[in-house]
Amino acid sequence: MSGPQASWTILATLRWTADYFRTKGVSEPRAAAEILLAHTLSVSRLDLYLRYDQPLNPEELARFKALVVRRRAGEPVAYLTGHREFWSLDIQVTPAVLIPRPETETLVAAALEAAQFYEENEVERGGQGEDQPKTGSRKPKPPSIWGLELGVGSGAVVIALAKELTRMAWVGLDTSGAALAVARGNARRHGALDRVHFLKSDLLTALKPYAVFSLLVANLPYVPRAEWERLPREIKAFEPPGALLGGEDGLDLIRPLIRQAPQYVKAGGWVLLEVGDRQAPLVVALFQQTGAYDRLESIKDFSGMERVVRARRREAAG
Ligand SMILES: C[S@@+](CC[C@H](N)C(=O)[O-])C[C@H]1O[C@@H](n2cnc3c(N)ncnc32)[C@H](O)[C@@H]1O
């Protein structure tokens, strides 16, 4: 970085970097400059403005410059800082995992609603929840209701759900051992490791086909091959293709999952899938074809796109 300033204050550095990113076509230039500088100085973004006239020392400037160069080359901000916020949780990320997207919070919200429907249904049926052990103690032991996330990546979704649904225990599956290590680390940091059991699995193959789960959520790779070609370099060159690519029409993994899920999900339990642009009607049709689900519904994200398809496992197998 060379410029007219004798010393690079925080404000001068931010201004210069935001302008530089803007001229180079880097997305969200000001935010990127702020996040990278805050990361370099180990302070919050707000702190930058409280200390705007503080000069950077040569070592800080050198570390910041290295990040600016990498961002300019397309590396996502979250990989540069190693963090991304999801559902108000700080999630650590590495290039082994997909960076959690804000629209995936729609999957979490829809799953929370489904969990509530499930519990209400249990009460209507006069049930106490799940196979509750008889303890003989005055206070009944809370039932253990099981949820499953397929394709955990960083663990963002299953950890958010485990934090919200404190009576539930979870299984988190992924084919990637490196992703599972990141997810375990995040679960530990958020105090959820005792309620989430992570396992390596290709689709559901690591599990015996017992219908024990009340919720099954998945944000599997769903990008169709042709669309992959058009993705920004920032995604294509840096995020794991195995977390994004879903074959010719994007549904290579979703199709078998919908067929197999009834063997793993309890009657009255819910399956929720994140889907891509214009895939929702196709996915609804796939659920319908099995005859094993009812209460099919697609749910829009904050941009109005049908982002999640939700289906209930029929009470009696169809
Ligand atoms: C789109 S990412 C979702 C990550 C995370 N759940 C999220 O929403 O941010 C998809 C994840 O599915 C995993 N995956 C891909 N193919 C799989 C398969 N056949 N079985 C299990 N997991 C798979 C990938 O490794 C990746 O972590």
PDBQT file of the ligand as one rigid body, heavy atoms in Angstrom, charges set to zero:
ROOT
HETATM    1  C1  LIG A 401     -24.339 -27.228   0.890  1.00  0.00    +0.000 C 
HETATM    2  S1  LIG A 401     -23.212 -27.915   2.094  1.00  0.00    +0.000 S 
HETATM    3  C2  LIG A 401     -24.142 -27.578   3.569  1.00  0.00    +0.000 C 
HETATM    4  C3  LIG A 401     -23.294 -27.342   4.775  1.00  0.00    +0.000 C 
HETATM    5  C4  LIG A 401     -24.066 -26.824   5.996  1.00  0.00    +0.000 C 
HETATM    6  N1  LIG A 401     -25.113 -27.738   6.387  1.00  0.00    +0.000 N 
HETATM    7  C5  LIG A 401     -24.673 -25.460   5.705  1.00  0.00    +0.000 C 
HETATM    8  O1  LIG A 401     -25.891 -25.400   5.450  1.00  0.00    +0.000 OA
HETATM    9  O2  LIG A 401     -23.944 -24.460   5.721  1.00  0.00    +0.000 OA
HETATM   10  C6  LIG A 401     -23.465 -29.629   1.789  1.00  0.00    +0.000 C 
HETATM   11  C7  LIG A 401     -22.689 -30.599   2.680  1.00  0.00    +0.000 C 
HETATM   12  O3  LIG A 401     -23.084 -31.935   2.299  1.00  0.00    +0.000 OA
HETATM   13  C8  LIG A 401     -21.953 -32.774   2.299  1.00  0.00    +0.000 C 
HETATM   14  N2  LIG A 401     -22.208 -33.892   1.370  1.00  0.00    +0.000 N 
HETATM   15  C9  LIG A 401     -22.055 -33.917   0.034  1.00  0.00    +0.000 A 
HETATM   16  N3  LIG A 401     -22.394 -35.123  -0.453  1.00  0.00    +0.000 NA
HETATM   17  C10 LIG A 401     -22.797 -35.879   0.602  1.00  0.00    +0.000 A 
HETATM   18  C11 LIG A 401     -23.248 -37.218   0.756  1.00  0.00    +0.000 A 
HETATM   19  N4  LIG A 401     -23.367 -38.033  -0.295  1.00  0.00    +0.000 N 
HETATM   20  N5  LIG A 401     -23.535 -37.667   1.989  1.00  0.00    +0.000 NA
HETATM   21  C12 LIG A 401     -23.390 -36.850   3.079  1.00  0.00    +0.000 A 
HETATM   22  N6  LIG A 401     -22.970 -35.573   2.996  1.00  0.00    +0.000 NA
HETATM   23  C13 LIG A 401     -22.670 -35.091   1.772  1.00  0.00    +0.000 A 
HETATM   24  C14 LIG A 401     -20.808 -31.868   1.863  1.00  0.00    +0.000 C 
HETATM   25  O4  LIG A 401     -19.564 -32.398   2.275  1.00  0.00    +0.000 OA
HETATM   26  C15 LIG A 401     -21.181 -30.544   2.524  1.00  0.00    +0.000 C 
HETATM   27  O5  LIG A 401     -20.575 -30.423   3.786  1.00  0.00    +0.000 OA
ENDROOT
TORSDOF 0
